[in-house]
Amino acid sequence: MLSQRRAMPGVRPSRRHSCRPMAWLSNQSTDVTYAVVGGKADPQLLTSNPTMAQTIAALTASRPRDNQELFGQMLDGISLEDKRQKLKKMSAGPFHFYRGSAKFFYRDMQQQNVMVNNPFDVAGAKTWLTGDMHMANASFVGSYLYDVYRLAASVALVARDESNKTLEAPEDAASKYVLTFARSYLQQIEALAADANKDSVNRKPLNKDSAYGLIHDKLLKDPLDSDLGANDEYVKGDKLDKLRAPKDDPYSLQSVDKNVEDAVRDAVDAYARTTVKWADPDDRKGSKYFEVLDVMQRFDQGTGSLGTTRFYVLVAGSKKKPPVLLDVKQQGPPAWYDYVSDGEKAAAYGDLPYVDERDAARVVRAYKKMVSYGPDPHFGVLTLSGLGKPWDGFYSVRERSRWKKSLKLVWELPKPGKEEKHDPLNDEDLELLAEQYGTLLANAHDRASSQSYLGEDGTADNFAKSLRDGLQGKEEAFIKSVVSVGCAYARQVQDSG
């Protein structure tokens, strides 16, 4: 079991709240009804739809067993210590569980008829999705609704988290913050659809001049104090040629046995030859640029991916700049794989051969589509073999950004020997965050569908225009659906224990 504090979604309804656990979404132009199941069904609603009643009854009866099996799959293959740490992180609260359970989300979207015949799923508006969209965090081509609904639920969970002094009641059927997010997303889609200039201000990433609220404060508060920027805490030595764990997180980086380190060094040389950076006309080229200075294993990173084998690799880089820190992460089948259509799978993998390596290549392919500042020239795939578990496998590689920072949205588990403090978000904080997340997601969806350098992938030539046209006359119904599904799924996560 996960813990006595938080169980898995849908196991049983909470006794603490008397909320209606289903969101019924009916578009006026169709007879289709959608449901998100999160506990006991409302008898009055069910009598009007006996077929849905049977579906919900069957799902509810099988849910405890299905949840246990699915959670077992999520923990399969990782060490006992990583399992304990993952359970500990996910049991800290509903938002943390949500972060680590993307597989549950995709299963529920499929089983609970949220996506089937959805009137807001515009056929011509396919784009690359993050695959694990939440307020604190790319992987396939599909309906934009997956990202929109997942982020909507995340906004609701943050608003209802106890550490934020419950800006909204857990049982609320609607959320003003999710409403702000949904309206902002749609408004930005309409602005992008009307703007043919691919270099316009509408499409620029947020920076300290355009951001506002907590994001603006974060950008101003954490300037690049050194050339290493946010990587400064991981690099040491007079020549900046060694890796180290930060003082406040001493277990996050650890040395590996020499045979593993040597294997990684050799694999970096093979990977580097496939990158754009290898032939870049820099002051150092090829093997000199990618000379490995140090290798360490990264631990306790993320929530859903915790337990995945990961390395930080420091390479020489350019003479005039500090060394480059590479994030090397093992990849396997994604959370959504068992729950999306064959067409969506085919678009994500494209012409990649059906081999184990393709999942790492898929991640690299997706990153190249979604980043706003141009593809990282270090993107590539690294292969380790002959070492046995857990080392052997295929890894995506990218540069760890010097600007990597994050917002603390809810209380987090403290690191060993450290007291974790959390300043509760206030009404304005979350209102402005929700608004900017809507804009950012719309920009990401439009950008990812409009870059053609990766070849045909099933995305729209002009995502924003396709979506705007497809939702014409249904804008308010769309916004209502985002609020309903987001809040219903948030309650499903909250009310499960």
C-alpha positions in Angstrom: 0.0 0.0 0.0 1.1 3.6 -0.6 0.5 4.8 3.0 -2.2 5.2 5.4 -2.1 9.0 4.9 -2.8 8.9 1.1 -4.0 5.9 -0.8 -4.2 5.6 -4.6 -6.9 7.4 -6.6 -10.4 5.9 -6.7 -9.9 3.2 -4.0 -12.7 4.5 -1.8 -14.5 7.8 -1.2 -13.2 10.0 1.7 -15.3 10.4 4.8 -14.1 13.9 5.2 -15.9 15.5 2.3 -19.4 15.2 1.0 -18.5 16.2 -2.6 -20.2 15.0 -5.8 -17.4 12.9 -7.2 -18.3 13.0 -10.9 -18.0 15.7 -13.5 -20.7 15.5 -16.2 -19.8 17.3 -19.3 -22.5 17.6 -22.0 -21.9 19.6 -25.1 -25.1 21.2 -26.4 -24.5 19.9 -29.9 -24.1 16.3 -28.9 -25.7 13.6 -26.8 -22.4 12.4 -25.4 -21.9 12.4 -21.6 -18.5 12.2 -19.9 -17.7 11.1 -16.4 -14.7 11.3 -14.1 -15.1 8.7 -11.4 -13.9 9.5 -8.0 -15.9 7.6 -5.4 -19.6 6.8 -4.9 -21.9 7.7 -7.8 -24.8 10.2 -7.5 -27.9 8.0 -7.8 -30.0 10.8 -9.3 -27.5 11.3 -12.1 -27.1 7.6 -12.7 -30.8 6.9 -13.2 -30.7 9.1 -16.2 -27.9 7.1 -17.8 -28.1 3.4 -16.9 -25.3 2.5 -19.3 -22.9 5.0 -17.6 -24.1 3.6 -14.2 -23.0 0.1 -15.2 -19.7 1.4 -16.5 -19.0 3.3 -13.3 -20.1 0.4 -11.1 -17.7 -2.0 -12.9 -14.8 0.5 -12.7 -15.4 1.1 -9.0 -15.6 -2.6 -8.2 -12.3 -3.4 -9.9 -10.4 -0.2 -8.9 -8.6 -1.3 -5.7 -7.1 -4.4 -7.5 -6.3 -2.4 -10.6 -4.6 0.4 -8.6 -2.4 -2.1 -6.7 -1.4 -3.8 -9.9 -0.6 -0.5 -11.7 1.3 0.9 -8.7 3.3 -2.4 -8.6 4.2 -1.8 -12.3 5.4 1.7 -11.4 7.7 0.4 -8.7 9.0 -2.6 -10.7 12.7 -2.7 -11.4 13.9 0.0 -8.9 15.8 -0.6 -5.7 14.2 -1.1 -2.3 15.6 2.2 -1.1 14.3 4.0 -4.1 10.9 2.4 -3.6 10.8 3.7 0.0 11.9 7.2 -1.1 9.3 7.3 -3.9 6.5 6.2 -1.6 7.6 8.7 1.0 7.6 11.5 -1.6 4.2 10.6 -3.0 2.6 10.2 0.4 3.5 13.8 1.3 0.2 15.1 -0.2 -2.2 14.9 -3.1 -0.1 17.2 -5.3 3.0 15.0 -4.8 1.1 11.8 -5.5 -0.2 13.4 -8.7 3.3 14.3 -9.8 4.4 10.7 -9.5 1.4 9.0 -11.0 1.1 10.0 -14.6 0.3 6.4 -15.5 -2.8 6.6 -13.4 -3.9 9.7 -15.2 -3.7 8.2 -18.6 -5.4 5.1 -17.5 -8.3 7.1 -16.0 -8.7 9.3 -19.1 -9.1 6.1 -21.1 -11.3 4.1 -18.8 -13.5 6.9 -17.6 -14.5 8.0 -21.1 -13.1 11.5 -20.8 -11.5 11.5 -24.3 -13.9 9.3 -26.3 -15.9 11.4 -28.7 -15.0 14.5 -26.8 -16.5 17.5 -28.7 -13.4 19.6 -27.9 -10.9 17.2 -29.4 -10.4 19.0 -32.7 -9.2 16.4 -35.3 -6.8 18.8 -37.1 -5.3 20.1 -33.9 -2.6 17.5 -32.9 0.6 18.6 -31.4 3.5 17.3 -29.3 2.6 17.0 -25.7 4.6 17.1 -22.5 3.0 13.7 -21.5 3.5 14.6 -17.8 2.1 18.1 -17.5 1.9 19.4 -13.9 2.6 22.7 -12.3 6.1 21.7 -11.3 7.6 20.0 -14.6 7.6 15.8 -23.8 6.8 12.9 -25.2 4.0 12.2 -27.7 1.8 13.6 -30.4 -1.9 13.6 -29.5 -4.9 15.6 -28.3 -4.0 18.9 -26.6 -6.7 18.0 -24.1 -4.4 15.6 -22.3 -2.0 18.4 -21.3 -4.8 20.9 -20.6 -6.8 18.6 -18.3 -3.7 17.4 -16.5 -2.4 20.9 -15.8 -6.0 22.0 -14.8 -6.1 19.3 -12.2 -2.7 20.3 -11.0 -3.8 23.9 -10.5 -6.8 22.7 -8.5 -4.6 20.5 -6.3 -2.2 23.4 -5.5 -5.1 25.7 -4.6 -6.6 23.0 -2.3 -3.3 22.0 -0.6 -3.3 22.3 3.1 0.1 24.1 3.1 -1.5 26.9 1.1 -4.1 27.3 3.8 -6.7 25.9 1.4 -7.3 28.8 -1.0 -10.2 26.7 -2.2 -12.2 24.0 -0.4 -11.3 20.4 -1.5 -15.0 19.7 -2.3 -15.5 22.6 -4.6 -16.9 21.6 -8.0 -15.3 24.6 -9.7 -12.1 26.6 -9.3 -11.6 30.2 -10.1 -7.9 29.5 -10.7 -8.6 26.7 -13.1 -11.1 29.1 -14.8 -8.3 31.7 -15.1 -5.9 29.0 -16.6 -8.5 27.8 -19.1 -9.4 31.3 -20.2 -5.8 32.3 -20.5 -5.0 29.2 -22.6 -7.9 29.9 -25.0 -7.1 33.7 -25.3 -3.5 32.9 -26.1 -4.5 30.4 -28.8 -6.7 33.1 -30.3 -3.9 35.6 -30.2 -1.5 33.1 -31.9 -4.0 32.2 -34.5 -4.4 35.8 -35.5 -0.6 36.4 -35.6 1.2 35.1 -38.6 4.6 36.4 -37.5 6.5 33.4 -36.1 8.9 35.8 -34.3 6.3 38.0 -32.7 6.2 38.9 -29.1 3.3 36.5 -28.7 5.7 33.6 -29.2 8.5 34.8 -27.0 9.4 32.7 -23.9 8.9 34.4 -20.5 11.8 36.4 -19.2 12.3 38.9 -16.4 10.8 41.7 -18.6 7.6 39.8 -19.7 6.9 37.6 -16.6 5.0 38.8 -13.6 4.1 37.6 -10.1 6.1 34.8 -8.6 7.8 33.9 -11.9 9.1 37.4 -12.3 10.3 37.5 -8.7 12.1 34.2 -9.2 13.9 35.4 -12.3 15.0 38.6 -10.5 16.0 36.8 -7.3 18.1 34.1 -8.9 20.4 35.8 -11.4 23.4 33.9 -12.8 25.8 34.6 -10.0 28.6 32.8 -12.0 29.2 31.5 -15.5 28.0 28.1 -14.3 24.7 29.6 -13.2 22.4 27.0 -11.5 25.1 24.4 -12.0 27.5 26.1 -9.7 26.4 23.9 -6.8 27.5 20.7 -8.6 30.9 21.8 -10.0 34.1 22.2 -7.9 37.8 22.4 -8.2 40.3 25.1 -9.1 39.9 24.1 -12.7 36.1 23.4 -12.4 36.8 19.8 -13.4 35.1 17.9 -10.6 31.5 17.2 -9.6 30.2 17.5 -6.1 26.9 17.1 -4.2 25.4 20.3 -2.8 26.0 20.9 0.9 22.2 20.8 1.6 21.7 17.6 -0.4 24.8 15.5 0.2 23.3 12.2 -1.1 22.1 13.6 -4.5 25.4 12.8 -6.3 27.5 9.7 -5.6 30.6 8.1 -7.1 30.2 5.0 -9.2 32.5 2.0 -9.5 35.4 2.4 -11.9 34.1 -0.1 -14.4 30.8 1.8 -14.6 32.6 5.2 -14.9 34.9 3.8 -17.6 31.8 2.5 -19.5 30.1 5.9 -19.3 33.2 7.6 -20.6 33.4 5.3 -23.5 29.7 5.7 -24.2 30.0 9.5 -24.2 32.5 9.3 -27.0 30.1 7.3 -29.2 27.1 9.4 -28.3 28.9 12.7 -28.9 29.7 11.8 -32.6 25.9 11.8 -33.3 25.3 15.3 -31.9 25.0 18.6 -33.7 27.7 19.9 -31.3 30.4 17.4 -32.5 31.0 19.3 -35.7 30.2 22.8 -34.4 33.0 25.3 -35.4 33.9 26.1 -31.8 37.4 26.7 -30.3 37.2 23.1 -29.3 35.7 20.5 -31.5 34.8 16.8 -31.4 36.5 14.7 -28.8 38.2 17.8 -27.2 34.9 19.5 -26.5 33.4 16.2 -25.2 36.4 15.2 -23.0 34.9 13.7 -19.9 36.1 15.4 -16.7 34.0 13.6 -14.2 31.1 11.2 -13.8 28.7 10.7 -10.9 25.3 9.0 -10.4 22.3 11.3 -9.7 19.9 10.2 -7.0 16.6 11.3 -5.6 15.6 13.3 -8.7 12.0 14.0 -9.4 9.0 11.9 -8.3 7.6 9.9 -11.1 11.1 9.2 -12.5 12.7 8.5 -9.0 14.6 5.3 -9.2 15.5 5.7 -12.9 19.2 5.3 -13.4 20.7 8.8 -14.1 24.2 10.3 -14.4 25.7 13.8 -14.3 28.6 13.9 -16.7 30.9 16.9 -16.8 32.6 17.6 -20.2 35.3 20.2 -21.1 33.2 22.3 -23.4 34.6 25.5 -24.9 37.8 27.2 -23.8 36.2 30.5 -23.2 33.3 29.1 -21.2 32.9 26.9 -18.1 32.5 23.1 -18.6 29.2 21.7 -19.7 27.1 19.5 -17.4 25.3 16.7 -19.2 22.1 15.1 -17.7 22.1 11.5 -18.8 18.8 9.7 -18.0 17.8 6.1 -18.7 14.5 5.9 -20.7 11.9 3.2 -21.0 8.3 3.0 -22.2 6.4 6.2 -21.2 3.4 6.4 -18.8 0.9 7.0 -21.6 2.0 4.1 -23.8 -0.7 1.6 -22.8 -3.5 4.1 -23.0 -3.3 6.1 -26.2 -4.2 5.1 -29.8 -2.0 3.3 -32.2 -2.0 6.5 -34.3 -0.7 8.6 -31.4 2.1 6.0 -30.8 3.0 6.0 -34.4 3.3 9.8 -34.6 5.5 9.9 -31.5 7.9 7.2 -32.7 7.8 8.2 -36.4 10.3 6.1 -38.4 12.3 5.1 -35.3 13.0 1.3 -35.5 11.1 -0.9 -33.1 14.1 -1.5 -30.7 14.7 -0.6 -27.1 16.7 2.4 -28.1 13.7 4.1 -29.6 12.4 5.4 -26.3 15.5 7.5 -25.6 15.4 8.6 -29.2 11.7 9.6 -28.9 12.5 11.8 -25.9 15.2 13.6 -27.8 12.9 14.0 -30.8 10.2 15.5 -28.5 12.6 17.9 -26.8 13.6 19.2 -30.2 10.0 20.0 -31.0 9.1 21.7 -27.8 11.9 24.0 -26.8 11.5 27.6 -27.6 15.1 28.7 -27.9 16.3 26.2 -30.5 17.4 22.6 -30.1 20.1 21.9 -27.6 23.1 20.8 -29.7 24.0 18.3 -27.0 20.8 16.3 -27.5 21.4 12.6 -28.3 21.2 9.0 -27.2 23.8 7.1 -25.1 24.0 3.4 -24.8 25.4 1.3 -22.0 25.7 -2.5 -22.3 27.6 -5.4 -20.7 27.3 -4.0 -17.1 24.1 -5.7 -16.1 21.2 -4.1 -14.1 20.6 -1.3 -13.4 23.2 0.2 -15.8 22.5 -1.4 -19.1 20.0 0.5 -21.3 19.5 3.6 -23.4 19.8 7.1 -22.1 18.7 10.5 -23.4 21.3 13.2 -23.1 20.9 16.9 -22.8 22.7 19.8 -21.3 21.6 20.7 -17.8 20.4 24.3 -18.1 22.4 27.0 -16.3 19.0 28.7 -15.7 17.3 25.7 -14.1 15.1 26.9 -11.2 11.8 25.9 -9.7 9.0 27.4 -7.7 7.9 25.9 -4.4 4.1 25.6 -4.8 3.3 23.3 -1.9 5.1 22.0 1.2 7.8 19.5 0.3 9.5 16.7 2.3 12.6 18.2 3.9 16.0 16.9 2.9 18.0 15.1 5.6 19.0 17.4 8.4 17.1 20.3 7.0 13.8 21.9 8.0 11.6 22.6 5.0 9.7 25.8 5.1 6.9 26.8 2.8 5.4 30.3 2.4 1.8 29.7 1.5 0.7 31.0 -1.8 -1.9 33.8 -1.6 -4.8 34.4 -3.9 -2.9 36.8 -6.2 0.1 34.4 -6.4 -1.9 31.6 -7.8 -4.2 33.7 -10.0 -1.1 35.1 -11.8 0.6 31.7 -12.0 -2.5 30.1 -13.5 -2.8 32.9 -16.1 0.9 32.5 -17.1 0.7 28.7 -17.2 -2.2 29.0 -19.6 -0.2 31.2 -21.9 2.9 29.1 -21.7 1.0 25.9 -22.5 -0.7 27.5 -25.5 2.7 28.7 -26.8 4.3 25.3 -26.3 1.5 23.5 -28.2 1.6 25.9 -31.1 5.4 25.9 -31.3 5.7 22.1 -31.2 3.3 21.7 -34.1 4.9 24.3 -36.4 8.5 23.2 -36.6 9.0 21.2 -39.7 12.7 20.2 -39.5 11.9 16.9 -37.9 9.7 15.8 -40.8 6.1 14.7 -41.0 4.8 13.8 -37.6 1.0 14.2 -37.8 0.9 17.6 -36.1 -1.0 20.6 -37.5 0.7 23.1 -39.8 -0.9 25.8 -37.7 -2.1 24.4 -34.4 -3.5 27.6 -33.0 -5.5 28.4 -36.1 -6.8 24.8 -36.3 -7.8 24.8 -32.7 -9.4 28.2 -32.8 -11.5 27.3 -35.8 -12.4 23.9 -34.3 -13.7 25.5 -31.1 -15.5 28.3 -32.7 -18.9 28.7 -31.1 -17.9 26.3 -28.3 -15.5 28.5 -26.4 -17.5 28.8 -23.2 -18.4 25.1 -23.2 -14.7 24.3 -23.6 -13.7 26.5 -20.6 -16.4 24.8 -18.6 -15.2 21.4 -19.5 -11.6 22.2 -18.4 -12.8 23.5 -15.1 -15.1 20.4 -14.6 -12.6 17.8 -15.5 -9.7 19.5 -13.7 -11.7 19.8 -10.5 -13.2 16.4 -10.7 -9.9 14.7 -11.2 -8.3 16.8 -8.4 -11.1 15.5 -6.1 -10.5 12.0 -7.2 -6.9 12.3 -6.1 -7.7 14.0 -2.9 -10.6 11.8 -1.8 -8.8 8.5 -2.0 -7.9 7.8 1.5 
